[in-house]
Amino acid sequence: MFVHFPVALWTASVACDALGIGLGGASWWTLGYWSLAAGTAMALPAVVTGFAEFLRIGKGDPAEKTALWHMGAMSGATTLFLAALLLHRPAAPPQPLLAALALSLAGLACLTAGGVLAARLVYGYGVGMKR
């Protein structure tokens, strides 16, 4: 349940920042900033619940390797979005905002890879499902 919030908010932040570049106007950048901030804050409960699920995977379980790759991808996404947040300000000059958008796009790539691996964990291996 918790993972949907950072995914949606981070994706919205990238879309808002892209619209801010394309259409101009500080309101898109401001909305992108707050979406980025909220997504980063909501990542903490997702990390905690994800790690709790990881601990339930037994050593040598076929899902273990996929789970480790998933954790790496999502850690990369979180780090990149956090770095973007540190550069992003609602009313900043264009250069830091472009750098923040570049970091967010890289974060979105990691987020997508992590999401594919998460789907494999849940639907392929049954991780997180009542057995």
Backbone as CSV, one residue per row, in Angstrom:
resi,resn,N_x,N_y,N_z,CA_x,CA_y,CA_z,C_x,C_y,C_z
1,MET,0.818,-1.185,0.000,0.000,0.000,0.000,0.871,1.262,0.000
2,PHE,1.944,1.265,0.770,2.756,2.471,0.900,3.513,2.831,-0.377
3,VAL,3.847,1.850,-1.190,4.702,2.112,-2.349,4.024,2.960,-3.411
4,HIS,2.718,2.964,-3.450,2.019,3.711,-4.496,2.196,5.223,-4.350
5,PHE,2.331,5.691,-3.126,2.457,7.136,-2.911,3.755,7.709,-3.475
6,PRO,4.930,7.174,-3.117,6.137,7.753,-3.712,6.185,7.584,-5.228
7,VAL,5.729,6.446,-5.730,5.743,6.228,-7.184,4.894,7.289,-7.875
8,ALA,3.683,7.488,-7.397,2.785,8.473,-8.022,3.308,9.899,-7.868
9,LEU,3.769,10.235,-6.679,4.234,11.605,-6.441,5.517,11.918,-7.190
10,TRP,6.451,10.974,-7.242,7.689,11.205,-7.985,7.416,11.311,-9.480
11,THR,6.518,10.476,-9.978,6.157,10.559,-11.399,5.485,11.896,-11.699
12,ALA,4.607,12.331,-10.806,3.946,13.630,-10.980,4.954,14.768,-10.944
13,SER,5.972,14.656,-10.098,6.970,15.732,-10.014,7.742,15.862,-11.320
14,VAL,8.075,14.740,-11.935,8.778,14.784,-13.228,7.878,15.422,-14.284
15,ALA,6.614,15.023,-14.303,5.669,15.586,-15.275,5.506,17.093,-15.066
16,CYS,5.361,17.529,-13.826,5.197,18.955,-13.540,6.436,19.757,-13.935
17,ASP,7.614,19.215,-13.626,8.837,19.921,-13.996,8.997,20.005,-15.511
18,ALA,8.639,18.931,-16.208,8.704,18.952,-17.674,7.723,19.977,-18.231
19,LEU,6.532,20.041,-17.657,5.565,21.058,-18.080,6.078,22.461,-17.770
20,GLY,6.777,22.598,-16.659,7.358,23.896,-16.306,8.369,24.356,-17.334
21,ILE,9.141,23.399,-17.874,10.101,23.752,-18.924,9.369,24.076,-20.213
22,GLY,8.409,23.232,-20.571,7.706,23.393,-21.843,6.778,24.597,-21.881
23,LEU,6.044,24.807,-20.809,5.050,25.877,-20.778,5.524,27.119,-20.043
24,GLY,6.562,26.965,-19.238,7.033,28.083,-18.437,6.117,28.304,-17.244
25,GLY,6.521,29.181,-16.399,5.695,29.510,-15.244,6.158,28.788,-13.995
26,ALA,6.237,29.533,-12.920,6.725,29.002,-11.654,5.733,28.053,-10.997
27,SER,4.467,28.121,-11.370,3.483,27.274,-10.690,3.745,25.790,-10.944
28,TRP,4.178,25.424,-12.166,4.506,24.020,-12.440,5.710,23.575,-11.629
29,TRP,6.721,24.464,-11.537,7.914,24.125,-10.756,7.571,23.974,-9.283
30,THR,6.700,24.837,-8.792,6.289,24.759,-7.385,5.547,23.456,-7.118
31,LEU,4.623,23.107,-7.995,3.895,21.847,-7.846,4.845,20.652,-7.947
32,GLY,5.808,20.732,-8.851,6.811,19.678,-8.977,7.642,19.540,-7.715
33,TYR,8.002,20.675,-7.130,8.783,20.654,-5.888,8.021,19.953,-4.765
34,TRP,6.758,20.328,-4.583,5.990,19.738,-3.489,5.671,18.272,-3.743
35,SER,5.480,17.899,-4.983,5.286,16.471,-5.304,6.565,15.691,-5.002
36,LEU,7.690,16.263,-5.345,8.986,15.640,-5.073,9.215,15.505,-3.567
37,ALA,8.912,16.555,-2.830,9.092,16.527,-1.374,8.168,15.498,-0.717
38,ALA,6.912,15.479,-1.120,5.955,14.530,-0.535,6.327,13.094,-0.896
39,GLY,6.741,12.870,-2.132,7.154,11.526,-2.547,8.357,11.038,-1.775
40,THR,9.302,11.927,-1.526,10.493,11.566,-0.772,10.129,11.262,0.686
41,ALA,9.240,12.042,1.258,8.794,11.783,2.632,8.033,10.453,2.722
42,MET,7.217,10.168,1.725,6.429,8.929,1.736,7.273,7.696,1.408
43,ALA,8.489,7.900,0.949,9.357,6.759,0.654,9.789,6.042,1.926
44,LEU,9.871,6.761,3.039,10.328,6.144,4.283,9.438,4.975,4.717
45,PRO,8.115,5.127,4.802,7.299,3.966,5.162,7.397,2.834,4.133
46,ALA,7.577,3.181,2.873,7.726,2.148,1.845,9.017,1.365,2.053
47,VAL,10.085,2.050,2.413,11.367,1.386,2.666,11.248,0.455,3.868
48,VAL,10.609,0.916,4.913,10.474,0.116,6.135,9.668,-1.154,5.856
49,THR,8.534,-1.012,5.173,7.720,-2.197,4.894,8.404,-3.126,3.896
50,GLY,9.110,-2.560,2.929,9.840,-3.383,1.971,10.952,-4.176,2.631
51,PHE,11.655,-3.542,3.567,12.723,-4.242,4.265,12.157,-5.348,5.152
52,ALA,10.994,-5.096,5.764,10.343,-6.132,6.577,9.988,-7.342,5.714
53,GLU,9.511,-7.102,4.505,9.208,-8.206,3.586,10.483,-8.928,3.164
54,PHE,11.554,-8.178,2.955,12.826,-8.787,2.572,13.315,-9.751,3.652
55,LEU,13.133,-9.373,4.907,13.580,-10.226,6.009,12.805,-11.547,6.065
56,ARG,11.616,-11.576,5.498,10.819,-12.808,5.469,11.265,-13.777,4.379
57,ILE,12.041,-13.282,3.438,12.549,-14.160,2.375,13.697,-14.973,2.961
58,GLY,13.598,-16.261,2.854,14.626,-17.127,3.427,15.917,-17.096,2.624
59,LYS,17.011,-17.362,3.324,18.323,-17.437,2.675,18.277,-18.567,1.651
60,GLY,18.725,-18.291,0.443,18.703,-19.289,-0.617,17.383,-19.375,-1.369
61,ASP,16.390,-18.608,-0.949,15.101,-18.563,-1.654,15.338,-18.002,-3.052
62,PRO,14.660,-18.539,-4.065,14.854,-18.021,-5.429,14.528,-16.525,-5.567
63,ALA,13.689,-15.995,-4.690,13.317,-14.578,-4.753,14.401,-13.664,-4.186
64,GLU,15.371,-14.220,-3.472,16.362,-13.401,-2.781,17.162,-12.517,-3.742
65,LYS,17.639,-13.075,-4.835,18.453,-12.308,-5.783,17.632,-11.176,-6.413
66,THR,16.396,-11.488,-6.800,15.527,-10.457,-7.375,15.253,-9.367,-6.351
67,ALA,15.065,-9.756,-5.088,14.805,-8.781,-4.027,16.003,-7.855,-3.830
68,LEU,17.201,-8.407,-3.914,18.396,-7.569,-3.767,18.525,-6.578,-4.921
69,TRP,18.248,-7.022,-6.138,18.263,-6.113,-7.287,17.185,-5.035,-7.138
70,HIS,16.015,-5.439,-6.652,14.924,-4.490,-6.428,15.343,-3.437,-5.403
71,MET,15.946,-3.891,-4.302,16.399,-2.945,-3.275,17.443,-1.982,-3.829
72,GLY,18.334,-2.474,-4.666,19.331,-1.601,-5.271,18.714,-0.556,-6.181
73,ALA,17.771,-0.988,-7.010,17.112,-0.046,-7.925,16.323,1.009,-7.155
74,MET,15.607,0.576,-6.135,14.790,1.526,-5.381,15.653,2.437,-4.496
75,SER,16.771,1.915,-4.006,17.704,2.772,-3.262,18.291,3.832,-4.180
76,GLY,18.612,3.438,-5.406,19.101,4.396,-6.389,18.062,5.456,-6.699
77,ALA,16.812,5.030,-6.884,15.732,5.983,-7.163,15.568,6.963,-6.011
78,THR,15.547,6.455,-4.801,15.377,7.323,-3.629,16.525,8.312,-3.510
79,THR,17.733,7.848,-3.723,18.900,8.729,-3.644,18.841,9.817,-4.717
80,LEU,18.486,9.439,-5.937,18.417,10.417,-7.023,17.300,11.442,-6.793
81,PHE,16.147,10.975,-6.327,15.059,11.921,-6.058,15.386,12.825,-4.870
82,LEU,16.082,12.299,-3.880,16.498,13.134,-2.753,17.494,14.195,-3.221
83,ALA,18.443,13.813,-4.064,19.402,14.787,-4.614,18.671,15.848,-5.435
84,ALA,17.672,15.415,-6.210,16.881,16.370,-6.988,16.145,17.345,-6.072
85,LEU,15.629,16.823,-4.968,14.914,17.673,-4.014,15.838,18.736,-3.424
86,LEU,17.079,18.349,-3.149,18.033,19.301,-2.579,18.382,20.423,-3.553
87,LEU,18.314,20.141,-4.860,18.589,21.182,-5.862,17.346,21.992,-6.233
88,HIS,16.212,21.379,-6.110,14.946,21.947,-6.585,14.397,22.930,-5.561
89,ARG,14.059,24.095,-6.016,13.377,25.085,-5.191,12.216,25.628,-6.016
90,PRO,11.113,25.954,-5.354,9.955,26.431,-6.130,10.251,27.641,-7.011
91,ALA,11.102,28.543,-6.569,11.358,29.753,-7.344,12.841,29.895,-7.695
92,ALA,13.525,28.795,-7.922,14.964,28.834,-8.208,15.216,29.267,-9.647
93,PRO,16.443,29.743,-9.932,16.805,30.051,-11.309,16.791,28.774,-12.158
94,PRO,16.719,28.888,-13.468,16.556,27.709,-14.328,17.645,26.646,-14.212
95,GLN,18.896,27.007,-14.016,19.963,26.003,-14.033,19.798,24.921,-12.968
96,PRO,19.600,25.274,-11.685,19.403,24.200,-10.700,18.161,23.362,-10.994
97,LEU,17.140,23.980,-11.575,15.922,23.237,-11.880,16.153,22.234,-12.999
98,LEU,16.959,22.591,-13.974,17.290,21.650,-15.050,18.110,20.484,-14.512
99,ALA,19.029,20.776,-13.610,19.815,19.710,-12.990,18.925,18.810,-12.144
100,ALA,17.974,19.411,-11.421,17.039,18.628,-10.613,16.183,17.735,-11.508
101,LEU,15.755,18.253,-12.652,14.958,17.452,-13.572,15.781,16.290,-14.128
102,ALA,17.044,16.537,-14.432,17.903,15.458,-14.932,18.054,14.357,-13.878
103,LEU,18.240,14.741,-12.620,18.324,13.751,-11.542,17.000,12.998,-11.387
104,SER,15.897,13.723,-11.509,14.582,13.084,-11.399,14.335,12.100,-12.539
105,LEU,14.783,12.432,-13.727,14.620,11.502,-14.856,15.434,10.229,-14.634
106,ALA,16.643,10.379,-14.102,17.445,9.201,-13.762,16.761,8.402,-12.650
107,GLY,16.180,9.103,-11.686,15.429,8.446,-10.621,14.224,7.698,-11.160
108,LEU,13.569,8.285,-12.161,12.410,7.631,-12.774,12.821,6.345,-13.489
109,ALA,13.996,6.348,-14.091,14.498,5.122,-14.740,14.735,4.033,-13.695
110,CYS,15.356,4.391,-12.572,15.564,3.418,-11.489,14.228,2.954,-10.913
111,LEU,13.301,3.878,-10.765,11.974,3.557,-10.236,11.251,2.566,-11.141
112,THR,11.370,2.751,-12.441,10.746,1.835,-13.397,11.363,0.442,-13.301
113,ALA,12.691,0.386,-13.255,13.368,-0.912,-13.125,12.972,-1.589,-11.819
114,GLY,12.943,-0.826,-10.736,12.538,-1.381,-9.446,11.099,-1.862,-9.447
115,GLY,10.240,-1.167,-10.175,8.837,-1.580,-10.275,8.674,-2.885,-11.026
116,VAL,9.447,-3.064,-12.082,9.415,-4.325,-12.836,9.866,-5.472,-11.937
117,LEU,10.934,-5.243,-11.184,11.420,-6.276,-10.265,10.423,-6.541,-9.140
118,ALA,9.745,-5.502,-8.673,8.725,-5.674,-7.633,7.573,-6.538,-8.146
119,ALA,7.177,-6.315,-9.387,6.107,-7.132,-9.968,6.530,-8.594,-10.029
120,ARG,7.785,-8.840,-10.369,8.285,-10.215,-10.401,8.266,-10.821,-9.002
121,LEU,8.634,-10.030,-7.996,8.635,-10.534,-6.619,7.227,-10.906,-6.157
122,VAL,6.280,-10.020,-6.425,4.916,-10.249,-5.949,4.197,-11.307,-6.767
123,TYR,4.183,-11.125,-8.090,3.379,-12.025,-8.924,4.102,-13.297,-9.338
124,GLY,5.428,-13.246,-9.381,6.185,-14.423,-9.750,6.534,-15.303,-8.565
125,TYR,6.965,-14.657,-7.476,7.412,-15.403,-6.299,6.420,-15.377,-5.150
126,GLY,5.420,-14.511,-5.215,4.429,-14.445,-4.138,4.898,-13.715,-2.893
127,VAL,5.964,-12.912,-3.012,6.466,-12.159,-1.858,5.425,-11.122,-1.452
128,GLY,5.161,-11.052,-0.164,4.197,-10.063,0.353,2.756,-10.494,0.254
129,MET,2.522,-11.663,-0.274,1.145,-12.163,-0.386,0.903,-13.185,0.717
130,LYS,-0.321,-13.227,1.166,-0.678,-14.196,2.199,-0.566,-15.598,1.611
131,ARG,0.179,-16.458,2.292,0.396,-17.807,1.763,-0.452,-18.824,2.486
